[in-house]
Amino acid sequence: MAPSLLAAVGGLLFLFSFSSAQTRGDSVALCNPNDGFVSTYCPTTCGVADYMLRYMPEVNKDLDDLQRDLDSIANLTQGAEDTVVYMKDSATSAQKSSPDSYFKKSSSMLEDVLRFEKTIITQEQQIFELQNLISSNERRMADLKQLSIQLQQKCSETCKESVEIQPTTGTDCQDVANKGATTSGLYYVKPAKATEQFLVYCEIDSFGRGFTVIQRRRDGSVDFHKDWVQYKQGFGYLSPDDTTEFWLGNEKMHLLTASTTIPTVLRIELVDWEGTKKYADYTMFRVGSEADMYRLTYGYYFGGDAGDAFDGFDFGDDPSDKFYTLHNGMQFSTFDKDNDKYDGNCALQDGSGWWMNRCHAAHLNGKYYQGGRYTEKDAGEFGYDNGIIWVTWHNRWYSLKETTMKLIPLSRITAGGQQAGVKQFGGLGDS
Ligand SMILES: [Ca+2]
C-alpha cells in the first residue's frame, strides 16, 4: 500500500472520532469563534465542530477517492488472480497438448520431406532417361556421320559402267535375234537410215522373235511430262533386266519404222491393276520424220483383246467423238508444240506427249495414277482425262498399271503360229 494511502487512513480514524463529537453539538451557528483559539487556548466544542465542518467536504472526497482506490485495488487483484489462473491453466494445457502438436507438425514436415524425396527420385529417373536418350541419339548421330563419310567416299569413286550390253548388233532386235541372240537385254541397233547406232531393249522370246521396245510404263517412276526435244530424243532409263520406264524417242522410232520395206507391227501390251493382261497389234506401223511432226500411221488393226482404241471411241458426248479421238494419221504434240486438231492444246492439258487428235481414245504417255481409278479433281488444273488410257478396255477414268509398245516385223508376228500366245509376253506384269 502506498504511503499516501496510509496517511489517509490514519487521518480518517482521527476524523472519525471528532465527527461523533460534532454530531452531538447542536448549536453550531451560535458559536462565537474565539480569536485565540488556534494556538493559545483549548478549543470549545463549537470551535472544534466548526473546524471539523470546514474540512468535512474534503475528507469525504478523500474517503470517496480512497474507496475508489480500494475498489480499484480489489479489482486489480482479482484481475491478477484471474490472469495467474489463466496462465496456470494455459501452462497446464500447453504441457498437455504440446507433444501432440509438435508430433503433428513434425509428421507433416516428414511427409513434406518424403514427398520432396519422391519428386527428387522421379526427376532423377527422368534425368537418367533423358541422358540415355541423349547418348542413344549421340550414337545414332555418330552412325549417321560414319554412313555419310562412307557415302561420300563412294560418291567420290569414279562411276563404273556396270550395265551389261550384249555384243550382238543389228538393224533392229529381230535382226539381233536372227543373228543368234537369245537373251533379252540391251543391244545396240543401227537401222539403215541411222547415222549411228543406239541402245535399245530387245525382248527376245523362245521362238526367236526379237521385239524392239519403244515405250515402257511400269511403276510411275519416270515423269512423262516432257517437251518436244525430250520426246524427240527419248527419256527415262533403259535397263538390261527391263525394270525401268522410258520413251525411246521419236527420232529413233522414225528410224526403226521408216528404214525398212518390211511392214512393221506395233504391239501394245497392257496390264491393269487387277493384273489382267491384254494387247493390241497394228501393222504397217510408221512414225514419220520430224518434218512431218513424227506423224503416226498404220495400215490396220491387226488384232488383240484390248480393242482398237487407236481408231477412236464414241464416248457418247458428241456424235463426232470417235472421229476426233482416232489416232491414225495424227502428228505428235507436246505442250510446247501443238500439232493437234483441237482449238486448245491437248498435250498441255494432259501433260504428256502423244499423237493427239482432239484429244484421244488411247493415251499411253499419260499421268501415272497409283491404283488406276482417278477423277477430274485428281487430273489437275484442267481436269481432263489424262491418265494412261486405252478406252476400248477400261474407261478414260481408269489409268493402266503397265504398258509396253514394241516393234516386230510383220513376218515374225505369227511365227510359229504364236500370235495367240501373246499372253505369255515377256517381262510385262512380272514385277
Ligand atoms: Ca491445238
Residues whose N, C-alpha, C, O or C-beta is under 5 A from the ligand:
A	BS01	CA	D338 D340 Y342 D343 G344 N345
